[in-house]
Amino acid sequence: PKSPAGTDFCALESGDQYREDISRQRTLETFDDDNLIPAYGFGDARTTDKAVFSFALDRPCEGLEEVLKLYEDITPLVNLSGPTSFKPIIDQAIRIVRETGQFHVLIIIADGQVVREGETISAIEEASKYPLSIVVVGVGDGPWAQMQEFDDALPKRKFDNFQFVNFHDIVDGENPSEQQLANFAMHALMELPEVTCCFRSGLRTGDEVDGYRSYASKFARR
């Protein structure tokens, strides 16, 4: 099924190693209802851990092909820099969700852990107040223990809004099969039903999340 409304975000930690991995995210593009993808980069010398930069001057990209093209254009101009934090991109996603009132999926493609752990955790918890789901796709060597903690061990969230998927644990080799790509999409999106059901029931802010959790559980069992 497609998203009930809104579109997907794509955020990429700066670097030139991601092109092939980005191109293999086409299975997730299928779930986008309008093929418009706001795409951002982070972790470069200009934005560091304080901001993000838009691939397309604050307009959404028209599908994954434009994301890839702009990524190739931007990469030679980017100087990598730390520390790394997911807070700026999560904050940007929250701003757009608040403006549109629509459910969105933020897809973050990254190759390792974040340095600013505390502020990233706070941002994930804040995001759980909104119809926003965060999917982190790991495409490097990690380590990934921190991502697993974000996925499983943040009890202050209103709902489970964070999913981590190690891309290369599921998709192996230079020519992945359709089945591998389908399995990747399933793992990436497997925790969306609760927030999707909440959104369909009229959810706009996190104050209403608790009231819809039992409904979402019933819906998921149908």
C-alpha positions as CSV (number, residue, x, y, z in Angstrom):
1,P,0.0,0.0,0.0
2,K,1.0,3.6,-0.6
3,S,1.5,6.1,2.2
4,P,-1.9,7.6,3.3
5,A,-0.7,11.1,2.6
6,G,2.5,13.1,2.2
7,T,5.7,11.9,0.9
8,D,9.0,10.4,1.9
9,F,12.1,12.3,3.0
10,C,15.6,11.1,2.0
11,A,18.5,12.3,4.1
12,L,22.1,11.3,3.4
13,E,25.2,11.6,5.5
14,S,27.6,13.4,3.2
15,G,30.1,11.3,1.3
16,D,30.6,9.7,-2.1
17,Q,30.2,6.0,-1.1
18,Y,26.4,5.9,-1.2
19,R,25.4,6.1,-4.9
20,E,24.9,2.4,-5.5
21,D,23.1,2.0,-2.2
22,I,20.8,4.9,-2.9
23,S,19.9,3.5,-6.3
24,R,18.8,0.3,-4.6
25,Q,16.2,2.1,-2.6
26,R,13.8,1.9,-5.5
27,T,11.7,-0.6,-3.6
28,L,10.9,2.1,-1.1
29,E,10.1,4.6,-3.8
30,T,7.1,2.4,-4.7
31,F,5.4,3.4,-1.4
32,D,5.6,7.1,-2.2
33,D,2.2,8.5,-3.2
34,D,3.3,11.5,-5.3
35,N,6.9,10.7,-6.3
36,L,8.2,14.0,-4.7
37,I,11.1,13.4,-2.4
38,P,12.5,16.3,-0.2
39,A,16.2,15.3,-0.1
40,Y,18.8,16.7,2.3
41,G,22.5,16.1,3.2
42,F,24.2,16.5,6.5
43,G,27.6,16.0,8.1
44,D,29.6,18.3,5.9
45,A,31.9,21.1,6.9
46,R,29.3,23.8,6.4
47,T,26.4,22.3,8.3
48,T,28.4,20.1,10.7
49,D,25.9,18.9,13.4
50,K,23.9,22.1,13.4
51,A,21.9,22.1,10.1
52,V,21.1,20.3,6.8
53,F,21.3,21.4,3.2
54,S,18.7,20.8,0.6
55,F,19.6,19.0,-2.6
56,A,17.2,21.1,-4.7
57,L,17.0,24.5,-3.1
58,D,14.2,23.7,-0.7
59,R,11.9,22.0,-3.2
60,P,11.3,18.3,-3.4
61,C,13.1,16.1,-5.9
62,E,11.0,14.5,-8.6
63,G,11.7,10.9,-7.9
64,L,14.8,8.9,-7.0
65,E,16.4,9.7,-10.4
66,E,16.7,13.3,-9.5
67,V,17.9,12.5,-6.0
68,L,20.7,10.5,-7.6
69,K,21.6,13.1,-10.2
70,L,21.8,15.9,-7.6
71,Y,23.7,13.7,-5.3
72,E,26.3,13.2,-8.0
73,D,26.5,16.9,-8.7
74,I,26.8,17.8,-5.0
75,T,29.2,15.2,-3.8
76,P,32.4,16.6,-5.4
77,L,31.7,20.0,-3.7
78,V,31.3,18.6,-0.2
79,N,33.9,18.5,2.5
80,L,33.2,15.9,5.2
81,S,33.1,17.0,8.8
82,G,32.0,15.8,12.3
83,P,30.5,15.4,14.7
84,T,27.4,13.6,13.5
85,S,23.9,14.2,14.7
86,F,20.5,13.2,13.4
87,K,18.8,16.0,15.2
88,P,18.9,18.6,12.4
89,I,17.3,16.3,9.8
90,I,14.7,15.1,12.3
91,D,13.9,18.7,13.2
92,Q,13.5,19.5,9.5
93,A,11.2,16.6,9.0
94,I,9.1,17.7,12.0
95,R,8.8,21.2,10.6
96,I,7.4,19.9,7.3
97,V,5.1,17.5,9.0
98,R,3.7,20.3,11.2
99,E,3.2,22.5,8.1
100,T,1.5,19.9,6.0
101,G,-0.3,17.9,8.8
102,Q,0.5,14.8,6.8
103,F,2.1,11.5,7.6
104,H,5.7,11.2,6.4
105,V,8.5,8.7,6.4
106,L,12.1,10.0,7.0
107,I,14.7,7.7,5.4
108,I,18.2,8.4,6.7
109,I,21.1,6.7,4.8
110,A,24.2,6.6,6.9
111,D,27.4,4.6,7.5
112,G,27.9,4.6,11.3
113,Q,27.0,5.9,14.7
114,V,26.2,9.4,15.7
115,V,28.4,11.4,18.1
116,R,25.7,13.6,19.5
117,E,23.8,10.8,21.0
118,G,21.8,12.7,23.7
119,E,20.4,15.3,21.3
120,T,19.6,12.6,18.7
121,I,17.6,10.7,21.3
122,S,15.7,13.8,22.3
123,A,14.9,14.5,18.7
124,I,13.6,11.0,18.1
125,E,11.4,11.3,21.2
126,E,10.1,14.7,20.0
127,A,9.4,13.2,16.6
128,S,7.1,10.6,18.2
129,K,4.6,13.4,18.9
130,Y,3.9,13.6,15.2
131,P,2.8,11.4,12.4
132,L,6.4,10.8,11.3
133,S,8.3,7.5,11.1
134,I,12.1,7.4,10.9
135,V,13.9,4.6,9.0
136,V,17.7,4.5,9.2
137,V,19.3,2.4,6.4
138,G,22.9,1.4,7.4
139,V,25.1,1.1,4.3
140,G,28.6,1.0,5.8
141,D,30.6,-1.0,8.4
142,G,29.0,0.5,11.4
143,P,29.2,0.0,14.3
144,W,25.4,-0.4,14.6
145,A,24.8,-1.1,18.3
146,Q,23.7,2.5,18.8
147,M,21.2,2.3,16.0
148,Q,19.7,-0.9,17.6
149,E,19.4,1.0,20.9
150,F,17.5,3.8,19.1
151,D,15.3,1.2,17.6
152,D,14.5,-0.8,20.7
153,A,15.4,1.1,23.9
154,L,13.8,4.6,24.0
155,P,10.9,4.2,26.4
156,K,9.9,7.9,26.4
157,R,8.6,7.8,22.9
158,K,4.9,8.0,22.3
159,F,5.1,5.1,19.8
160,D,7.9,3.1,18.1
161,N,8.8,5.6,15.5
162,F,12.4,4.4,14.7
163,Q,13.4,1.5,12.5
164,F,17.0,0.5,11.8
165,V,17.9,-1.8,8.8
166,N,21.4,-2.9,7.9
167,F,21.1,-2.9,4.2
168,H,24.0,-5.3,3.5
169,D,22.7,-7.9,5.9
170,I,19.6,-8.3,3.7
171,V,20.9,-7.3,0.2
172,D,24.1,-9.1,-0.7
173,G,26.3,-8.6,-3.7
174,E,26.4,-6.2,-6.7
175,N,23.3,-7.7,-8.4
176,P,20.7,-8.2,-5.7
177,S,17.7,-10.3,-6.5
178,E,14.1,-9.0,-6.6
179,Q,13.4,-11.1,-3.5
180,Q,16.3,-9.5,-1.6
181,L,15.1,-6.0,-2.4
182,A,11.5,-7.0,-1.4
183,N,12.8,-8.3,1.9
184,F,14.7,-5.1,2.4
185,A,11.5,-3.0,1.9
186,M,9.6,-5.3,4.2
187,H,12.2,-4.8,7.0
188,A,12.4,-1.1,6.4
189,L,8.6,-0.5,6.6
190,M,7.5,-3.3,9.0
191,E,6.9,-0.9,11.9
192,L,4.8,1.6,10.0
193,P,1.3,0.2,10.7
194,E,0.8,1.9,14.1
195,V,1.6,5.4,13.0
196,T,-0.3,4.9,9.7
197,C,-3.4,3.8,11.5
198,C,-3.1,6.7,13.9
199,F,-2.9,9.1,11.0
200,R,-5.9,7.6,9.2
201,S,-7.8,8.1,12.5
202,G,-7.1,11.8,12.3
203,L,-3.8,12.1,14.3
204,R,-2.1,15.4,14.0
205,T,0.0,15.7,17.2
206,G,1.5,13.4,19.7
207,D,-1.0,14.3,22.4
208,E,-3.4,12.0,20.6
209,V,-1.1,9.1,20.1
210,D,-1.9,7.2,23.3
211,G,-5.6,7.2,22.4
212,Y,-5.0,5.4,19.1
213,R,-2.5,2.8,20.2
214,S,-5.1,0.2,21.0
215,Y,-6.9,0.9,17.8
216,A,-3.7,0.5,15.8
217,S,-3.0,-2.9,17.5
218,K,-6.5,-4.1,16.5
219,F,-6.0,-2.9,13.0
220,A,-2.7,-4.6,12.6
221,R,-4.3,-8.0,13.5
222,R,-6.9,-7.8,10.8
